[in-house]
């Protein structure tokens, strides 16, 4: 269960970072 939560957190964090990267790249 802990592993699943960690995986979800990792995916969320990665998605958030990619989003910021695209935002900065777009500018």
N, C-alpha and C positions, 0 to 999 in steps of 0.2 A: 504494500500500500504506500509506504514512504517513497519507494522508488517511482511509483506512478505520479505522485505529487511532484517529485523532483523533475520528472520528465516534462510534465505540463508546465512547470515554472520555466524550465529551460526553453521550451518551445515559445512560450509567451515572451520571454526575455529576448530571444533571437528575433522574433517577429517585430518586436518594438525597436530593436537596434536597426534592423533592415529598413524599417519605416523611416527612421530618422536619417539614415544614410541616403535613401532615395529623396527625401525632402531636401537635404542639403545639396545633393547632386542636381536636383531639378532647378535649383537657383543658380 
